[in-house]
Amino acid sequence: MTADPLLSIVVTIVDGGPYLRDFLRATTRFENPPRLELIVPYDATVADAANHAAEFPHVTFLNLGRINPIYPITTEAGQHELFDRRRAAGLAAAKGDIIAILEDRGHPAPDWAATVMRLHRETGRNVIGGAIDCKEPVGDLNWAFWVTDFGRYGRPFDTHSAEWVSDVNVTYSRKALEATRHLWKDRFHEPVVNWHLISLGEELLLSNELVVNHVRPPTTLGRLLPERFHWGRLFGWIRAKHFTPRQRFMYIALSPLIPPSLWVRHGIMQWKKGRGLRYLKVLPFVIILTIAWTLGEVWGYVTKRP
């Protein structure tokens, strides 16, 4: 890194409105931050994001205009494509030595920015992900969602080399992004980028010091089930592109085993983290959400379509 490195933060709008405002306010409370560049890419579907420009003049609000996703923007698949394209546009615009991706529903801790730069300087790693804690109090359904999506990133855990880091809280060196630019120039898919870097010999670091607090609006099963299905389908499509025909057939054939294995894995993980009783309380929700995800994932394997 340079003597006075720049940290770029690409903010993915997921909920927008007050959640984006609260996120940006959290960044104003950074303690001893490095030089910062904050980029908020937005398209016509979230055009009101630009209304925050007066309150946050130090933030670059990047107008992407109208984006026409493959699926209608009223669907979860269409919405996810917008998230992916916003991330890609923000990464392309970022000038930093270190580039971070965060979401407006994942608010960074006050020491987050300083910790990013220290970890990259001390470890020399090109990819560093962080913890995603669930901000309490939160209802049982929202907590069950957090367990199924981010439970592995919830503290406590020891900092370690990892196969997975989340684009809700991840940082890349300029070197890593340039090495993968061809993969994310249109849509940023976290598994594709990270798998490629691993194939190049990079080790991903998951740090318990780099913390965001996940804040999602109260939701319903009616809202979550199509989201879980379509996001699972996207993940299945991404994995299918990297499978041999034999591997693809094997995953389809063994798919009935996926939900039970996830229930056990999530349960063991939360028990070790001291949240076993709460996990048992929300287990019915976990069962429903993981089945919806698995159906989508398998559909992605079968159709090989996003």
Phi and psi in degrees as GROMACS dihedral restraints (atoms count N, CA, C in turn):
[ dihedral_restraints ]
;  ai    aj    ak    al  type     phi  dphi    fc
    3     4     5     6     1   -73.7    20    10
    4     5     6     7     1   171.4    20    10
    6     7     8     9     1   -64.4    20    10
    7     8     9    10     1   -32.7    20    10
    9    10    11    12     1  -127.2    20    10
   10    11    12    13     1    73.7    20    10
   12    13    14    15     1   -68.2    20    10
   13    14    15    16     1   153.0    20    10
   15    16    17    18     1  -104.5    20    10
   16    17    18    19     1   132.5    20    10
   18    19    20    21     1  -104.6    20    10
   19    20    21    22     1   117.6    20    10
   21    22    23    24     1   -97.3    20    10
   22    23    24    25     1   135.3    20    10
   24    25    26    27     1  -119.8    20    10
   25    26    27    28     1   115.9    20    10
   27    28    29    30     1   -94.6    20    10
   28    29    30    31     1   120.0    20    10
   30    31    32    33     1  -102.5    20    10
   31    32    33    34     1   116.4    20    10
   33    34    35    36     1   -86.3    20    10
   34    35    36    37     1   121.6    20    10
   36    37    38    39     1   -78.0    20    10
   37    38    39    40     1   119.9    20    10
   39    40    41    42     1  -114.8    20    10
   40    41    42    43     1   -49.1    20    10
   42    43    44    45     1  -104.2    20    10
   43    44    45    46     1   -31.1    20    10
   45    46    47    48     1    67.2    20    10
   46    47    48    49     1  -162.5    20    10
   48    49    50    51     1    52.3    20    10
   49    50    51    52     1  -131.1    20    10
   51    52    53    54     1   -65.1    20    10
   52    53    54    55     1   -24.9    20    10
   54    55    56    57     1   -70.7    20    10
   55    56    57    58     1   -38.5    20    10
   57    58    59    60     1   -67.0    20    10
   58    59    60    61     1   -42.6    20    10
   60    61    62    63     1   -61.3    20    10
   61    62    63    64     1   -45.2    20    10
   63    64    65    66     1   -64.4    20    10
   64    65    66    67     1   -35.8    20    10
   66    67    68    69     1   -61.4    20    10
   67    68    69    70     1   -50.1    20    10
   69    70    71    72     1   -64.3    20    10
   70    71    72    73     1   -35.3    20    10
   72    73    74    75     1   -63.9    20    10
   73    74    75    76     1   -36.7    20    10
   75    76    77    78     1   -61.7    20    10
   76    77    78    79     1   -35.6    20    10
   78    79    80    81     1   -71.4    20    10
   79    80    81    82     1   -22.2    20    10
   81    82    83    84     1   -75.8    20    10
   82    83    84    85     1   -11.5    20    10
   84    85    86    87     1  -100.6    20    10
   85    86    87    88     1    12.8    20    10
   87    88    89    90     1   -58.8    20    10
   88    89    90    91     1   139.3    20    10
   90    91    92    93     1   -96.9    20    10
   91    92    93    94     1   125.8    20    10
   93    94    95    96     1    49.7    20    10
   94    95    96    97     1    53.1    20    10
   96    97    98    99     1   -73.7    20    10
   97    98    99   100     1   155.3    20    10
   99   100   101   102     1   -76.1    20    10
  100   101   102   103     1  -174.9    20    10
  102   103   104   105     1   -61.3    20    10
  103   104   105   106     1   133.2    20    10
  105   106   107   108     1  -122.7    20    10
  106   107   108   109     1   145.2    20    10
  108   109   110   111     1  -131.2    20    10
  109   110   111   112     1   116.1    20    10
  111   112   113   114     1  -106.4    20    10
  112   113   114   115     1   127.9    20    10
  114   115   116   117     1  -123.9    20    10
  115   116   117   118     1   125.3    20    10
  117   118   119   120     1  -117.3    20    10
  118   119   120   121     1    95.5    20    10
  120   121   122   123     1   -74.2    20    10
  121   122   123   124     1   136.4    20    10
  123   124   125   126     1  -142.9    20    10
  124   125   126   127     1   150.8    20    10
  126   127   128   129     1  -118.4    20    10
  127   128   129   130     1  -174.2    20    10
  129   130   131   132     1   -62.5    20    10
  130   131   132   133     1   -24.8    20    10
  132   133   134   135     1   -75.1    20    10
  133   134   135   136     1   -18.4    20    10
  135   136   137   138     1  -130.1    20    10
  136   137   138   139     1    42.0    20    10
  138   139   140   141     1   -62.3    20    10
  139   140   141   142     1   -22.2    20    10
  141   142   143   144     1   -67.6    20    10
  142   143   144   145     1    -9.0    20    10
  144   145   146   147     1   -58.1    20    10
  145   146   147   148     1   -33.6    20    10
  147   148   149   150     1   -65.2    20    10
  148   149   150   151     1   -16.3    20    10
  150   151   152   153     1   -65.7    20    10
  151   152   153   154     1   -17.0    20    10
  153   154   155   156     1   -86.5    20    10
  154   155   156   157     1    -3.5    20    10
  156   157   158   159     1   -61.3    20    10
  157   158   159   160     1   -38.1    20    10
  159   160   161   162     1   -66.6    20    10
  160   161   162   163     1   -37.0    20    10
  162   163   164   165     1   -74.8    20    10
  163   164   165   166     1   -27.8    20    10
  165   166   167   168     1  -127.0    20    10
  166   167   168   169     1    72.0    20    10
  168   169   170   171     1   -66.6    20    10
  169   170   171   172     1   -16.7    20    10
  171   172   173   174     1   -82.5    20    10
  172   173   174   175     1    -4.6    20    10
  174   175   176   177     1   -98.3    20    10
  175   176   177   178     1   137.4    20    10
  177   178   179   180     1   -90.4    20    10
  178   179   180   181     1   113.9    20    10
  180   181   182   183     1   -94.9    20    10
  181   182   183   184     1   111.2    20    10
  183   184   185   186     1   -97.0    20    10
  184   185   186   187     1   109.0    20    10
  186   187   188   189     1   -82.6    20    10
  187   188   189   190     1   114.9    20    10
  189   190   191   192     1   -95.6    20    10
  190   191   192   193     1    -1.6    20    10
  192   193   194   195     1    69.0    20    10
  193   194   195   196     1  -147.5    20    10
  195   196   197   198     1   -91.5    20    10
  196   197   198   199     1   130.4    20    10
  198   199   200   201     1  -114.4    20    10
  199   200   201   202     1   131.8    20    10
  201   202   203   204     1  -108.8    20    10
  202   203   204   205     1    95.5    20    10
  204   205   206   207     1   -71.1    20    10
  205   206   207   208     1   168.5    20    10
  207   208   209   210     1   -61.1    20    10
  208   209   210   211     1   -44.8    20    10
  210   211   212   213     1  -101.9    20    10
  211   212   213   214     1   157.7    20    10
  213   214   215   216     1   -56.2    20    10
  214   215   216   217     1   147.3    20    10
  216   217   218   219     1   -69.1    20    10
  217   218   219   220     1   -11.7    20    10
  219   220   221   222     1   -80.0    20    10
  220   221   222   223     1    -8.2    20    10
  222   223   224   225     1   -99.0    20    10
  223   224   225   226     1   158.8    20    10
  225   226   227   228     1   -64.6    20    10
  226   227   228   229     1   -36.4    20    10
  228   229   230   231     1   -63.7    20    10
  229   230   231   232     1   -42.7    20    10
  231   232   233   234     1   -64.2    20    10
  232   233   234   235     1   -41.1    20    10
  234   235   236   237     1   -63.3    20    10
  235   236   237   238     1   -42.0    20    10
  237   238   239   240     1   -64.5    20    10
  238   239   240   241     1   -36.9    20    10
  240   241   242   243     1   -62.4    20    10
  241   242   243   244     1   -38.4    20    10
  243   244   245   246     1   -62.6    20    10
  244   245   246   247     1   -41.5    20    10
  246   247   248   249     1   -58.3    20    10
  247   248   249   250     1   -46.7    20    10
  249   250   251   252     1   -61.2    20    10
  250   251   252   253     1   -42.1    20    10
  252   253   254   255     1   -73.3    20    10
  253   254   255   256     1   -33.9    20    10
  255   256   257   258     1   -63.2    20    10
  256   257   258   259     1   -44.8    20    10
  258   259   260   261     1   -59.2    20    10
  259   260   261   262     1   -47.1    20    10
  261   262   263   264     1   -60.7    20    10
  262   263   264   265     1   -43.0    20    10
  264   265   266   267     1   -64.9    20    10
  265   266   267   268     1   -39.7    20    10
  267   268   269   270     1   -65.2    20    10
  268   269   270   271     1   -41.0    20    10
  270   271   272   273     1   -63.5    20    10
  271   272   273   274     1   -40.5    20    10
  273   274   275   276     1   -63.9    20    10
  274   275   276   277     1   -31.5    20    10
  276   277   278   279     1   -86.1    20    10
  277   278   279   280     1   -18.5    20    10
  279   280   281   282     1   -67.0    20    10
  280   281   282   283     1   139.6    20    10
  282   283   284   285     1  -110.9    20    10
  283   284   285   286     1     1.1    20    10
  285   286   287   288     1   -71.1    20    10
  286   287   288   289     1   160.3    20    10
  288   289   290   291     1   -74.1    20    10
  289   290   291   292     1   -34.6    20    10
  291   292   293   294     1  -120.6    20    10
  292   293   294   295     1   135.5    20    10
  294   295   296   297     1  -124.2    20    10
  295   296   297   298     1   126.7    20    10
  297   298   299   300     1  -111.2    20    10
  298   299   300   301     1   150.3    20    10
  300   301   302   303     1  -119.5    20    10
  301   302   303   304     1   123.7    20    10
  303   304   305   306     1  -130.8    20    10
  304   305   306   307     1   165.6    20    10
  306   307   308   309     1  -114.4    20    10
  307   308   309   310     1   154.3    20    10
  309   310   311   312     1   -65.9    20    10
  310   311   312   313     1   -16.4    20    10
  312   313   314   315     1   -96.7    20    10
  313   314   315   316     1    10.1    20    10
  315   316   317   318     1  -122.8    20    10
  316   317   318   319     1    93.1    20    10
  318   319   320   321     1   -84.1    20    10
  319   320   321   322     1   125.2    20    10
  321   322   323   324     1   -73.3    20    10
  322   323   324   325     1   146.8    20    10
  324   325   326   327     1   -68.7    20    10
  325   326   327   328     1   158.8    20    10
  327   328   329   330     1   -56.5    20    10
  328   329   330   331     1   -31.5    20    10
  330   331   332   333     1   -92.5    20    10
  331   332   333   334     1     8.3    20    10
  333   334   335   336     1   -59.3    20    10
  334   335   336   337     1   -52.4    20    10
  336   337   338   339     1   -63.9    20    10
  337   338   339   340     1   -44.5    20    10
  339   340   341   342     1   -64.6    20    10
  340   341   342   343     1   -36.6    20    10
  342   343   344   345     1   -66.9    20    10
  343   344   345   346     1   -38.0    20    10
  345   346   347   348     1   -54.3    20    10
  346   347   348   349     1   -52.6    20    10
  348   349   350   351     1   -68.0    20    10
  349   350   351   352     1   -38.1    20    10
  351   352   353   354     1   -64.4    20    10
  352   353   354   355     1   -43.6    20    10
  354   355   356   357     1   -65.0    20    10
  355   356   357   358     1   -42.1    20    10
  357   358   359   360     1   -65.5    20    10
  358   359   360   361     1   -38.5    20    10
  360   361   362   363     1   -68.4    20    10
  361   362   363   364     1   -44.3    20    10
  363   364   365   366     1   -76.9    20    10
  364   365   366   367     1   -36.4    20    10
  366   367   368   369     1   -94.9    20    10
  367   368   369   370     1   -24.9    20    10
  369   370   371   372     1    72.0    20    10
  370   371   372   373     1     7.4    20    10
  372   373   374   375     1   -73.5    20    10
  373   374   375   376     1   148.7    20    10
  375   376   377   378     1   -95.6    20    10
  376   377   378   379     1   -14.3    20    10
  378   379   380   381     1  -135.6    20    10
  379   380   381   382     1   118.7    20    10
  381   382   383   384     1  -131.0    20    10
  382   383   384   385     1   119.6    20    10
  384   385   386   387     1  -102.9    20    10
  385   386   387   388     1   167.6    20    10
  387   388   389   390     1  -133.8    20    10
  388   389   390   391     1  -179.0    20    10
  390   391   392   393     1   -73.6    20    10
  391   392   393   394     1   148.7    20    10
  393   394   395   396     1  -126.9    20    10
  394   395   396   397     1    95.5    20    10
  396   397   398   399     1   -87.4    20    10
  397   398   399   400     1   151.2    20    10
  399   400   401   402     1   -91.2    20    10
  400   401   402   403     1   118.4    20    10
  402   403   404   405     1   -72.3    20    10
  403   404   405   406     1   122.2    20    10
  405   406   407   408     1   -94.7    20    10
  406   407   408   409     1   158.3    20    10
  408   409   410   411     1   -78.5    20    10
  409   410   411   412     1   152.0    20    10
  411   412   413   414     1  -147.0    20    10
  412   413   414   415     1   147.4    20    10
  414   415   416   417     1   -70.1    20    10
  415   416   417   418     1   165.3    20    10
  417   418   419   420     1   -61.6    20    10
  418   419   420   421     1   -41.0    20    10
  420   421   422   423     1   -66.4    20    10
  421   422   423   424     1   -45.1    20    10
  423   424   425   426     1   -62.9    20    10
  424   425   426   427     1   -36.3    20    10
  426   427   428   429     1   -68.5    20    10
  427   428   429   430     1   -39.3    20    10
  429   430   431   432     1   -62.0    20    10
  430   431   432   433     1   -40.3    20    10
  432   433   434   435     1   -60.1    20    10
  433   434   435   436     1   -46.4    20    10
  435   436   437   438     1   -59.7    20    10
  436   437   438   439     1   -41.5    20    10
  438   439   440   441     1   -60.5    20    10
  439   440   441   442     1   -46.8    20    10
  441   442   443   444     1   -72.5    20    10
  442   443   444   445     1   -26.8    20    10
  444   445   446   447     1   -99.6    20    10
  445   446   447   448     1   -38.7    20    10
  447   448   449   450     1  -129.3    20    10
  448   449   450   451     1     8.0    20    10
  450   451   452   453     1   -55.2    20    10
  451   452   453   454     1   -34.7    20    10
  453   454   455   456     1   -68.7    20    10
  454   455   456   457     1   -20.7    20    10
  456   457   458   459     1   -97.1    20    10
  457   458   459   460     1    -1.0    20    10
  459   460   461   462     1   -78.2    20    10
  460   461   462   463     1   135.6    20    10
  462   463   464   465     1   -71.1    20    10
  463   464   465   466     1   155.8    20    10
  465   466   467   468     1   -85.0    20    10
  466   467   468   469     1   145.0    20    10
  468   469   470   471     1  -158.3    20    10
  469   470   471   472     1   158.9    20    10
  471   472   473   474     1   -88.4    20    10
  472   473   474   475     1   140.8    20    10
  474   475   476   477     1   -57.1    20    10
  475   476   477   478     1   134.1    20    10
  477   478   479   480     1  -159.1    20    10
  478   479   480   481     1   161.8    20    10
  480   481   482   483     1   -69.0    20    10
  481   482   483   484     1   139.3    20    10
  483   484   485   486     1  -137.5    20    10
  484   485   486   487     1   156.3    20    10
  486   487   488   489     1   -86.3    20    10
  487   488   489   490     1   -20.4    20    10
  489   490   491   492     1  -131.8    20    10
  490   491   492   493     1   133.6    20    10
  492   493   494   495     1  -133.9    20    10
  493   494   495   496     1   155.7    20    10
  495   496   497   498     1  -104.8    20    10
  496   497   498   499     1   142.6    20    10
  498   499   500   501     1   -75.6    20    10
  499   500   501   502     1     6.7    20    10
  501   502   503   504     1   -80.6    20    10
  502   503   504   505     1   -21.2    20    10
  504   505   506   507     1  -158.3    20    10
  505   506   507   508     1    82.7    20    10
  507   508   509   510     1  -144.0    20    10
  508   509   510   511     1   149.4    20    10
  510   511   512   513     1  -133.3    20    10
  511   512   513   514     1   143.0    20    10
  513   514   515   516     1  -127.4    20    10
  514   515   516   517     1   146.7    20    10
  516   517   518   519     1   -75.2    20    10
  517   518   519   520     1   159.6    20    10
  519   520   521   522     1   -56.7    20    10
  520   521   522   523     1   -39.2    20    10
  522   523   524   525     1   -57.9    20    10
  523   524   525   526     1   -45.5    20    10
  525   526   527   528     1   -65.8    20    10
  526   527   528   529     1   -40.2    20    10
  528   529   530   531     1   -68.7    20    10
  529   530   531   532     1   -39.9    20    10
  531   532   533   534     1   -66.2    20    10
  532   533   534   535     1   -33.0    20    10
  534   535   536   537     1   -71.0    20    10
  535   536   537   538     1   -16.4    20    10
  537   538   539   540     1  -120.0    20    10
  538   539   540   541     1     9.0    20    10
  540   541   542   543     1   -54.5    20    10
  541   542   543   544     1   -37.5    20    10
  543   544   545   546     1   -65.5    20    10
  544   545   546   547     1   -18.9    20    10
  546   547   548   549     1   -89.3    20    10
  547   548   549   550     1   -25.5    20    10
  549   550   551   552     1  -119.2    20    10
  550   551   552   553     1    10.9    20    10
  552   553   554   555     1   -62.5    20    10
  553   554   555   556     1   -27.9    20    10
  555   556   557   558     1  -105.1    20    10
  556   557   558   559     1   -49.2    20    10
  558   559   560   561     1  -136.2    20    10
  559   560   561   562     1   135.8    20    10
  561   562   563   564     1   -90.8    20    10
  562   563   564   565     1   116.5    20    10
  564   565   566   567     1  -115.1    20    10
  565   566   567   568     1   107.7    20    10
  567   568   569   570     1   -51.0    20    10
  568   569   570   571     1   -47.9    20    10
  570   571   572   573     1   -62.1    20    10
  571   572   573   574     1   -40.6    20    10
  573   574   575   576     1   -62.1    20    10
  574   575   576   577     1   -46.7    20    10
  576   577   578   579     1   -63.5    20    10
  577   578   579   580     1   -48.1    20    10
  579   580   581   582     1   -68.9    20    10
  580   581   582   583     1   -39.5    20    10
  582   583   584   585     1   -61.6    20    10
  583   584   585   586     1   -40.0    20    10
  585   586   587   588     1   -64.1    20    10
  586   587   588   589     1   -42.8    20    10
  588   589   590   591     1   -64.6    20    10
  589   590   591   592     1   -38.8    20    10
  591   592   593   594     1   -62.0    20    10
  592   593   594   595     1   -39.7    20    10
  594   595   596   597     1   -64.5    20    10
  595   596   597   598     1   -23.3    20    10
  597   598   599   600     1   -87.3    20    10
  598   599   600   601     1     0.5    20    10
  600   601   602   603     1   100.0    20    10
  601   602   603   604     1     3.8    20    10
  603   604   605   606     1   -74.5    20    10
  604   605   606   607     1   146.1    20    10
  606   607   608   609     1  -109.5    20    10
  607   608   609   610     1   125.2    20    10
  609   610   611   612     1   -79.5    20    10
  610   611   612   613     1   137.5    20    10
  612   613   614   615     1  -110.1    20    10
  613   614   615   616     1   129.8    20    10
  615   616   617   618     1  -108.7    20    10
  616   617   618   619     1   114.2    20    10
  618   619   620   621     1  -105.6    20    10
  619   620   621   622     1   136.1    20    10
  621   622   623   624     1   -84.3    20    10
  622   623   624   625     1    -1.8    20    10
  624   625   626   627     1   -91.2    20    10
  625   626   627   628     1   -18.6    20    10
  627   628   629   630     1  -100.1    20    10
  628   629   630   631     1    99.3    20    10
  630   631   632   633     1  -118.9    20    10
  631   632   633   634     1   133.6    20    10
  633   634   635   636     1  -121.6    20    10
  634   635   636   637     1   151.7    20    10
  636   637   638   639     1  -105.8    20    10
  637   638   639   640     1   118.6    20    10
  639   640   641   642     1   -78.6    20    10
  640   641   642   643     1   126.0    20    10
  642   643   644   645     1  -129.3    20    10
  643   644   645   646     1   107.4    20    10
  645   646   647   648     1  -115.5    20    10
  646   647   648   649     1   141.0    20    10
  648   649   650   651     1   -58.8    20    10
  649   650   651   652     1   148.4    20    10
  651   652   653   654     1   -52.8    20    10
  652   653   654   655     1   136.7    20    10
  654   655   656   657     1  -129.3    20    10
  655   656   657   658     1  -177.5    20    10
  657   658   659   660     1  -131.5    20    10
  658   659   660   661     1   162.6    20    10
  660   661   662   663     1   -62.2    20    10
  661   662   663   664     1   -37.1    20    10
  663   664   665   666     1   -59.9    20    10
  664   665   666   667     1   -30.8    20    10
  666   667   668   669     1   -82.3    20    10
  667   668   669   670     1   -38.4    20    10
  669   670   671   672     1   -77.8    20    10
  670   671   672   673     1   -35.2    20    10
  672   673   674   675     1   -62.2    20    10
  673   674   675   676     1   -48.9    20    10
  675   676   677   678     1   -65.1    20    10
  676   677   678   679     1   -32.2    20    10
  678   679   680   681     1   -63.0    20    10
  679   680   681   682     1   -47.8    20    10
  681   682   683   684     1   -61.6    20    10
  682   683   684   685     1   -41.9    20    10
  684   685   686   687     1   -63.1    20    10
  685   686   687   688     1   -50.5    20    10
  687   688   689   690     1   -70.1    20    10
  688   689   690   691     1   -36.2    20    10
  690   691   692   693     1   -71.3    20    10
  691   692   693   694     1   -34.8    20    10
  693   694   695   696     1   -64.4    20    10
  694   695   696   697     1   -39.3    20    10
  696   697   698   699     1   -62.9    20    10
  697   698   699   700     1   -40.7    20    10
  699   700   701   702     1   -62.2    20    10
  700   701   702   703     1   -43.4    20    10
  702   703   704   705     1   -64.2    20    10
  703   704   705   706     1   -41.7    20    10
  705   706   707   708     1   -62.6    20    10
  706   707   708   709     1   -40.2    20    10
  708   709   710   711     1   -63.3    20    10
  709   710   711   712     1   -43.9    20    10
  711   712   713   714     1   -62.1    20    10
  712   713   714   715     1   -45.1    20    10
  714   715   716   717     1   -66.7    20    10
  715   716   717   718     1   -39.6    20    10
  717   718   719   720     1   -59.8    20    10
  718   719   720   721     1   -32.7    20    10
  720   721   722   723     1   -65.7    20    10
  721   722   723   724     1   -21.0    20    10
  723   724   725   726     1  -103.1    20    10
  724   725   726   727     1     0.4    20    10
  726   727   728   729     1   -90.3    20    10
  727   728   729   730     1   150.3    20    10
  729   730   731   732     1   -77.6    20    10
  730   731   732   733     1   161.6    20    10
  732   733   734   735     1   -54.4    20    10
  733   734   735   736     1   -37.3    20    10
  735   736   737   738     1   -65.1    20    10
  736   737   738   739     1   -44.5    20    10
  738   739   740   741     1   -63.8    20    10
  739   740   741   742     1   -41.9    20    10
  741   742   743   744     1   -61.1    20    10
  742   743   744   745     1   -44.9    20    10
  744   745   746   747     1   -62.8    20    10
  745   746   747   748     1   -39.9    20    10
  747   748   749   750     1   -63.8    20    10
  748   749   750   751     1   -44.2    20    10
  750   751   752   753     1   -65.9    20    10
  751   752   753   754     1   -37.4    20    10
  753   754   755   756     1   -65.4    20    10
  754   755   756   757     1   -45.4    20    10
  756   757   758   759     1   -64.9    20    10
  757   758   759   760     1   -35.7    20    10
  759   760   761   762     1   -93.3    20    10
  760   761   762   763     1     5.4    20    10
  762   763   764   765     1   -58.2    20    10
  763   764   765   766     1   -31.0    20    10
  765   766   767   768     1   -60.8    20    10
  766   767   768   769     1   -19.6    20    10
  768   769   770   771     1   -84.8    20    10
  769   770   771   772     1   -12.6    20    10
  771   772   773   774     1   -63.9    20    10
  772   773   774   775     1   -52.9    20    10
  774   775   776   777     1   -58.3    20    10
  775   776   777   778     1   -49.1    20    10
  777   778   779   780     1   -59.9    20    10
  778   779   780   781     1   -37.4    20    10
  780   781   782   783     1   -65.7    20    10
  781   782   783   784     1   -35.2    20    10
  783   784   785   786     1   -69.0    20    10
  784   785   786   787     1   -39.8    20    10
  786   787   788   789     1   -59.9    20    10
  787   788   789   790     1   -43.6    20    10
  789   790   791   792     1   -67.7    20    10
  790   791   792   793     1   -45.6    20    10
  792   793   794   795     1   -61.9    20    10
  793   794   795   796     1   -47.1    20    10
  795   796   797   798     1   -61.6    20    10
  796   797   798   799     1   -41.3    20    10
  798   799   800   801     1   -63.3    20    10
  799   800   801   802     1   -46.6    20    10
  801   802   803   804     1   -61.5    20    10
  802   803   804   805     1   -42.8    20    10
  804   805   806   807     1   -62.5    20    10
  805   806   807   808     1   -46.7    20    10
  807   808   809   810     1   -70.9    20    10
  808   809   810   811     1   -32.0    20    10
  810   811   812   813     1   -64.0    20    10
  811   812   813   814     1   -43.6    20    10
  813   814   815   816     1   -64.1    20    10
  814   815   816   817     1   -29.4    20    10
  816   817   818   819     1   -87.4    20    10
  817   818   819   820     1     3.1    20    10
  819   820   821   822     1    86.1    20    10
  820   821   822   823     1    17.2    20    10
  822   823   824   825     1  -121.4    20    10
  823   824   825   826     1    29.1    20    10
  825   826   827   828     1   -63.1    20    10
  826   827   828   829     1   -42.1    20    10
  828   829   830   831     1   -66.7    20    10
  829   830   831   832     1   -39.5    20    10
  831   832   833   834     1   -67.1    20    10
  832   833   834   835     1   -35.7    20    10
  834   835   836   837     1   -60.9    20    10
  835   836   837   838     1   -43.5    20    10
  837   838   839   840     1   -61.4    20    10
  838   839   840   841     1   -36.0    20    10
  840   841   842   843     1   -64.0    20    10
  841   842   843   844     1   -38.2    20    10
  843   844   845   846     1   -98.1    20    10
  844   845   846   847     1     5.8    20    10
  846   847   848   849     1   -53.4    20    10
  847   848   849   850     1   -40.5    20    10
  849   850   851   852     1   -56.5    20    10
  850   851   852   853     1   -40.8    20    10
  852   853   854   855     1   -66.1    20    10
  853   854   855   856     1   -41.9    20    10
  855   856   857   858     1   -59.7    20    10
  856   857   858   859     1   -43.0    20    10
  858   859   860   861     1   -59.8    20    10
  859   860   861   862     1   -47.3    20    10
  861   862   863   864     1   -64.5    20    10
  862   863   864   865     1   -44.9    20    10
  864   865   866   867     1   -67.3    20    10
  865   866   867   868     1   -39.2    20    10
  867   868   869   870     1   -71.4    20    10
  868   869   870   871     1   -32.7    20    10
  870   871   872   873     1   -65.2    20    10
  871   872   873   874     1   -43.4    20    10
  873   874   875   876     1   -61.4    20    10
  874   875   876   877     1   -43.9    20    10
  876   877   878   879     1   -61.4    20    10
  877   878   879   880     1   -46.2    20    10
  879   880   881   882     1   -63.5    20    10
  880   881   882   883     1   -40.3    20    10
  882   883   884   885     1   -59.1    20    10
  883   884   885   886     1   -42.1    20    10
  885   886   887   888     1   -66.8    20    10
  886   887   888   889     1   -43.8    20    10
  888   889   890   891     1   -59.7    20    10
  889   890   891   892     1   -45.2    20    10
  891   892   893   894     1   -66.8    20    10
  892   893   894   895     1   -37.0    20    10
  894   895   896   897     1   -62.9    20    10
  895   896   897   898     1   -35.4    20    10
  897   898   899   900     1   -65.0    20    10
  898   899   900   901     1   -37.7    20    10
  900   901   902   903     1   -64.8    20    10
  901   902   903   904     1   -42.3    20    10
  903   904   905   906     1   -69.9    20    10
  904   905   906   907     1   -48.6    20    10
  906   907   908   909     1   -86.9    20    10
  907   908   909   910     1   -24.9    20    10
  909   910   911   912     1    55.8    20    10
  910   911   912   913     1    39.3    20    10
  912   913   914   915     1  -128.5    20    10
  913   914   915   916     1   145.8    20    10
